[in-house]
Amino acid sequence: MADPLEMAFEPSTVLILSHPFHPSNEIGARRTTALARYLADNGIRVIVVSAFGDQPIEPGSELYPGVIAVPVKRPSRPWLDLLVTLKRLVSSSSRARPASPIPPASEPADAAARAATPRTRLRDGYFRVIYFIDHYKKWSWRVSKAAIRAGREHGAVLLLASGPPHSTLLAGAWAALRLGVPYVADLRDPWSDVLAVAHANRRLELRLLRVLEGWVVRRAAAVTSTSASVATLLVQRHADIAAKVHVIRNGYDGEIAPPLIRTGGRLSILFAGVLYVRRTPYPLLAALETLLSRPGIDAQRIRLTFMGDKLGNFSEGLLKAWLQGKRSAAVVRLLPPQPSAAVAQEVLQATVLLNLAQQQHLHVPAKTFEQLASGREILLICEDDCETAQIVSGIAGVVQVDQSDPDVLVRVLLDLYDRHVVAGTASVPAEADIKRFSRAFSNERFRAVLASLMGHRLAQDSPEASQRPASAVKPAPLQGPAPLARSLPELAAQFWADARLYQALNCTGRSGWGSLLWIVLGSRGLWLLTFHRMAHFCLRYRNLRNPLWWLARLCTSVGTFFSVLCCRSQLSEDCEIGAGAYLSNRGYLLCGAHTIGAGSVIHDRCTFGHLVAEGGEGRPSIGKNVWIGPNCVIAGELSVGDGATVLPDSVLTYSVPPRAVVKGNPARVVRRDFDNSRLRRSLTIVSDLTTETA
């Protein structure tokens, strides 16, 4: 048996579940790889459960100092692979491909005719069942078992799962439940919203996905998303998770590349990635063909390269068939996937990097940030109202164009030709505009989220710490909760203080045991507060697992049902509420605050949490003896000082000094140094201080 003294000084352990991870070349691997290295450099031991790009990784080996690998191979699926191969062979041999700007396979009438046949319906139904959620379900089940074993062996205190594949999120939720540790669900891409946009008629499939997605995000102690649009949709469907949703975007790794200003009189456009689904190159190819037909255009100075996999209607064979007999065939190169070194060499030769982000309103391609730091001009093809266009809006050196107007594409290519070929200069994003997209900022935001869940603050960054390897960094010890023997009396004392306050506010002039018993049995707000204290107790002692903990967890489960059904309220489990606080019996409270001080009085229909719609971070902290009227919203990383007063119908997004009075939407300070003790001694609702002082 391990020595408890040794265990107390072991570094905290975080489990990361992610299908792509170094040494995989997938761009999705960069987010979790950078996070793991950052945590290890700050004294946190990281256990990574991944496929590692099917590379031969030894179990238990260190990928980086402090980052330990637990490889899980993808299971073989010969029968399914055979069916997919046969489907592709039959489909490719049965299609006629005349040369046209857009392949006939995308014509609605042809697609509708094929979908009408019983054989096609049977085939599509079979593959929809096989690919429900994704086709990594068996792998993810193995990952959950490996994560449970690794978590128990290394004493994990937190688990983070990153998707897609989204079945990894289910595996992470199940493993965290078995381990009894906080769970972070990281959505690199949207989940059910992709199906809702692409196939809105698949109602049953969408409903089942929404059920699974809801279970994952409700189980999670925190939900991170690379997209503010996805975060907003999640909160709209599950209002009770607003306090734990965080927008943490992707970013670029390393340093910003030197800018290429002089082009040498050439226009070299590079797309490095996968062509699939709606990322169609055909409108750009048609515009290039129109450009080459203009007089005075030197085709020898133009090159367009597509490097990477090409799937579906964008396969290499279809692209070659489209190019056959056209002017653009001489300037377009089609290259297979290349090693990282070859990709880097192609980027050095390019003057423009191409980003195809069409019909991805809820998703920002990760390559967007890598291209910003590449030192090259960027051609971004996407809709004007998508989130990718909003992120790069106003950045010089990024040319964003909507493909819906072919003439605009032609004019953009002509402008690039005039500047790169004729003038010989390129416009590159300035370093000041793109520094905010560094991966370092994303890791910092992850650190803040994980630190709040792990019960201690991760080691602070410093120039010295960043130069030291993980093995030389002294791990930050895990500061656990107070001893159980001391916490139980504290819990009882908090309940007693709460009950006395409810009695004083609801039973004026009566202080006997009868009125106290009546308050304990009949106050919904007191029950809501009590069940929250039990949930907070279970969260603090999540690794205890004795009969008392299970009893408290059972009461918490009943209390959650009671809170939603009877009080129409939801309180975040990690919100720490001081003794002698009052929550309105009328309910309708959504509380994602970090703390609420003792003696505070909060009336009905109040919401405390993040500024999710703006991608904001941080949660409000409410001080002691604060009075908050009905219909108030307090959002963002702010503090409400001790003794402050928030009048009804206020929307507060900035910090308030102690004893101040705020009012309005947006709220403003209307009075300072105000004593609100009279307000807190009764349940009278005061909307104006002149009424209170009259």
Buried (B, 14 or more C-beta within 10 A) or exposed (E): EEEEEEEEEBBBBBBBBBBBBBEBBBBBBBBBBBBBBBBBBBBBBBBBBBBBBEBEBEEEEEBBBBBBBBBBEEEEBEEEEEBBEEEEEEEEEEEEBEEEEBBBBEEEEEEEEBEEEEEEEEBEEEBEEEEBBBBBBEBBBBBBBBBBEBBEEBBBBBBBBBBBBBBBBBBBBBBBBBBBBBBBBBBBBBBBBBBBEEEEEBEEBBEBBBEBBBBBBBBBBBBBBBBBBBBBBBBEEBEBBBBBBBBBBBBBBEEBBEBBEEBEEBBBBBBBBBBBBEBBBBBBBBBBBBBBEEEEBEEEBBBBBBBBBBBBBBBBEBBEBBBEEBBBEEBBEBBEBBEEEEBEEBBEEBBBBBBBBBBBBBBBBBBBBBBBBBBBBBBBBBBEEBBBBBBBEEBEBBBBBBBEEBEEBBBBBBEBBEBBBEEBBBBBBEEEBBBEBBBBBBBBBBBBBBBBBBBBEBBEBEEEBEEBEBEEBEBBEBEEBEEBEEBEEEBEEBBEBBBBBBBBBBBEEEEEEEBBEBBBEEBBBBBBBBBBBBBBBBBBBBEBEEEEBEEBBEBBBEBBEBBEEEBBBBBBBBBBBBBBBBBBBBBBBBBBBBBBBBBBBBBBBBBBBBBBBEBBBBBBBBBBBBBBBBBBBBBBBBBBBBBBBBBBBBBBBEBBBBBBBBBEEEBEBBEEEBEBEEBBEEBEEBEEBEEBEE
